[in-house]
Amino acid sequence: MYYAIWIVLAFLFLIIVRNVKVSTIWDRLLGLNLISTKIIIIIILFASSTGLDYLLDFAIIYAITGFIGTIFIASFMADRIIARKEGN
């Protein structure tokens, strides 16, 4: 089971490297969402391998806050882009 955690950590590192290299804000937002998803997977794998069931609650809370944060950032950036287009 710990091998799966290491594999997900390797993918997480690759996503972080890709997220640094992209240029648009939407690609970075997608990268942050992928990072959040990989962290949730790591928490779930660790909880199932150690038998600590309360960590699943943390994974659910992290997923909800990550989703809400993504929605807020996307809404903010969309409003900012619309305001910039109306100003020109």
Backbone bond lengths (Angstrom), bond angles and torsions (degrees), N, CA, C in turn:
res aa  C-N    CA-C-N  psi(-1)  N-CA   C-N-CA  omega(-1)  CA-C   N-CA-C  phi
1 M - - - 1.452 - - 1.530 110.88 -
2 Y 1.317 116.13 -33.08 1.461 118.32 -179.07 1.529 111.94 -69.65
3 Y 1.340 116.90 -23.57 1.461 119.34 176.06 1.524 110.73 -65.17
4 A 1.303 116.28 -36.42 1.468 120.03 178.28 1.527 110.81 -64.55
5 I 1.313 116.66 -37.53 1.468 120.36 177.88 1.523 109.83 -64.25
6 W 1.339 117.07 -41.74 1.463 119.82 179.45 1.525 111.83 -66.54
7 I 1.327 116.41 -35.78 1.466 119.87 177.25 1.523 110.53 -65.31
8 V 1.320 117.08 -43.77 1.465 120.87 178.86 1.535 109.88 -65.60
9 L 1.326 117.63 -37.01 1.471 120.06 175.77 1.526 111.80 -63.67
10 A 1.330 117.15 -36.79 1.462 120.01 176.83 1.526 110.46 -65.04
11 F 1.341 116.84 -42.68 1.460 119.91 176.39 1.525 110.97 -64.03
12 L 1.319 116.38 -37.23 1.460 120.47 178.31 1.523 110.60 -62.27
13 F 1.312 117.45 -42.14 1.460 121.15 177.63 1.524 110.98 -62.92
14 L 1.339 117.67 -42.76 1.456 120.95 178.76 1.526 111.81 -63.85
15 I 1.314 116.92 -37.41 1.464 120.73 178.30 1.526 110.14 -67.29
16 I 1.329 117.23 -39.36 1.473 120.12 178.30 1.520 110.12 -63.70
17 V 1.330 117.38 -42.80 1.468 120.63 178.46 1.528 110.03 -62.55
18 R 1.330 117.25 -43.41 1.456 120.70 179.01 1.520 110.72 -65.10
19 N 1.312 116.97 -37.82 1.464 120.82 -177.71 1.525 111.42 -67.08
20 V 1.311 117.74 -29.25 1.458 120.63 177.40 1.533 110.48 -73.26
21 K 1.317 117.78 -32.69 1.456 122.03 -174.47 1.530 114.46 -83.04
22 V 1.326 119.10 -21.53 1.466 119.94 -176.02 1.518 110.51 -73.69
23 S 1.328 115.55 159.84 1.460 118.62 -172.91 1.527 113.80 -108.25
24 T 1.318 118.72 -31.24 1.463 118.71 -175.03 1.525 110.98 -89.21
25 I 1.315 114.23 153.84 1.463 119.94 -179.40 1.529 111.23 -67.59
26 W 1.324 116.73 -30.78 1.470 119.63 -179.03 1.520 110.72 -70.59
27 D 1.331 117.30 -36.47 1.467 119.99 175.44 1.522 111.23 -66.65
28 R 1.321 116.53 -37.27 1.472 119.23 177.40 1.519 111.53 -68.94
29 L 1.324 116.68 -36.63 1.463 119.97 176.61 1.524 110.94 -64.53
30 L 1.319 116.18 -41.00 1.460 120.34 175.90 1.523 110.98 -64.18
31 G 1.330 116.92 -39.55 1.464 120.63 177.04 1.517 112.46 -63.68
32 L 1.331 116.66 -40.62 1.468 119.62 176.93 1.521 111.51 -64.91
33 N 1.324 116.48 -35.89 1.461 119.94 176.71 1.533 110.60 -66.43
34 L 1.321 117.30 -39.62 1.464 120.83 176.33 1.528 111.88 -64.81
35 I 1.328 116.63 -40.11 1.461 120.64 177.48 1.520 110.22 -61.97
36 S 1.321 116.41 -43.60 1.466 120.82 178.29 1.524 110.97 -61.30
37 T 1.329 116.36 -41.05 1.459 120.24 179.41 1.528 111.40 -64.80
38 K 1.309 117.03 -42.24 1.475 120.08 179.37 1.526 111.51 -65.53
39 I 1.318 117.59 -36.71 1.463 120.39 177.45 1.535 109.98 -65.17
40 I 1.319 116.96 -39.85 1.465 120.49 177.39 1.525 110.46 -63.31
41 I 1.330 116.77 -41.53 1.470 120.13 177.80 1.518 110.89 -63.05
42 I 1.324 117.50 -40.42 1.466 120.67 178.46 1.526 110.37 -63.56
43 I 1.326 117.56 -42.63 1.471 120.70 178.72 1.516 110.14 -61.93
44 I 1.333 117.57 -43.45 1.464 120.79 -179.05 1.524 110.90 -66.10
45 L 1.328 117.95 -43.35 1.465 120.20 178.80 1.525 111.61 -64.06
46 F 1.327 116.51 -41.20 1.464 119.71 178.62 1.528 110.95 -65.85
47 A 1.331 116.84 -39.85 1.465 120.12 179.49 1.523 111.18 -65.59
48 S 1.328 116.89 -39.12 1.461 118.65 -179.21 1.526 112.44 -74.41
49 S 1.333 116.67 -29.59 1.463 118.04 -179.85 1.526 112.77 -80.26
50 T 1.328 117.87 -27.68 1.462 119.99 -179.33 1.524 113.09 -99.18
51 G 1.329 117.20 -14.33 1.453 120.05 -179.76 1.517 113.89 81.64
52 L 1.316 117.48 14.28 1.466 121.50 178.24 1.533 108.84 -89.52
53 D 1.332 115.19 94.12 1.458 120.32 -173.26 1.523 113.33 -69.93
54 Y 1.315 118.24 -24.41 1.462 119.58 -177.77 1.523 111.81 -68.96
55 L 1.339 118.17 -18.16 1.459 120.27 177.23 1.523 112.09 -68.65
56 L 1.331 117.19 -22.93 1.459 120.07 176.33 1.526 110.92 -66.24
57 D 1.331 117.14 -32.64 1.463 120.17 174.83 1.526 110.73 -63.92
58 F 1.337 116.25 -40.97 1.463 119.62 177.20 1.529 110.96 -63.98
59 A 1.321 116.98 -36.81 1.467 120.27 178.69 1.526 110.57 -65.03
60 I 1.316 117.33 -40.55 1.465 120.87 178.55 1.523 110.41 -65.70
61 I 1.324 116.90 -44.26 1.470 120.41 179.11 1.522 110.20 -63.89
62 Y 1.321 117.74 -41.57 1.454 121.49 178.98 1.527 110.82 -64.17
63 A 1.333 117.15 -38.41 1.462 120.71 178.77 1.524 111.05 -65.67
64 I 1.316 116.99 -42.35 1.465 120.59 -179.71 1.525 110.62 -66.04
65 T 1.321 117.29 -46.10 1.461 118.99 -179.65 1.529 111.49 -67.71
66 G 1.313 118.03 -34.64 1.459 120.84 175.99 1.521 111.80 -64.85
67 F 1.318 116.72 -40.32 1.457 120.96 178.37 1.527 110.89 -65.76
68 I 1.315 116.15 -46.31 1.471 119.93 -180.00 1.530 110.14 -64.03
69 G 1.314 117.47 -41.26 1.461 120.68 177.80 1.519 112.26 -62.47
70 T 1.327 117.43 -40.62 1.462 120.90 177.66 1.516 111.22 -63.66
71 I 1.328 116.97 -41.56 1.463 120.75 178.78 1.524 110.16 -64.20
72 F 1.324 118.49 -43.77 1.467 121.05 179.92 1.528 111.75 -64.11
73 I 1.326 117.36 -43.72 1.459 119.91 -179.70 1.524 110.80 -65.84
74 A 1.331 117.38 -42.27 1.462 120.47 178.86 1.526 111.13 -64.00
75 S 1.314 116.61 -41.15 1.468 120.23 178.35 1.522 111.02 -64.75
76 F 1.313 116.89 -43.36 1.461 121.19 179.10 1.522 111.33 -62.22
77 M 1.325 116.60 -45.43 1.453 119.87 -178.95 1.525 111.63 -68.50
78 A 1.324 118.01 -36.57 1.463 120.65 177.85 1.527 109.99 -64.73
79 D 1.328 117.69 -43.67 1.467 120.59 177.51 1.519 111.12 -63.01
80 R 1.301 116.34 -38.53 1.466 120.59 179.78 1.525 111.61 -67.18
81 I 1.310 117.39 -39.74 1.459 121.01 178.56 1.523 110.88 -68.90
82 I 1.345 117.04 -39.96 1.462 120.25 177.52 1.516 110.81 -64.67
83 A 1.323 117.43 -41.56 1.466 121.12 178.88 1.523 110.87 -64.71
84 R 1.318 117.70 -37.78 1.461 121.46 178.72 1.527 110.68 -66.23
85 K 1.349 117.30 -39.52 1.460 120.57 179.46 1.524 111.23 -69.71
86 E 1.330 118.03 -35.66 1.463 120.81 178.78 1.519 111.27 -71.45
87 G 1.303 117.78 -28.78 1.461 122.38 179.58 1.516 113.11 -72.85
88 N 1.340 116.80 -26.89 1.472 119.91 -178.41 1.482 112.43 -84.61
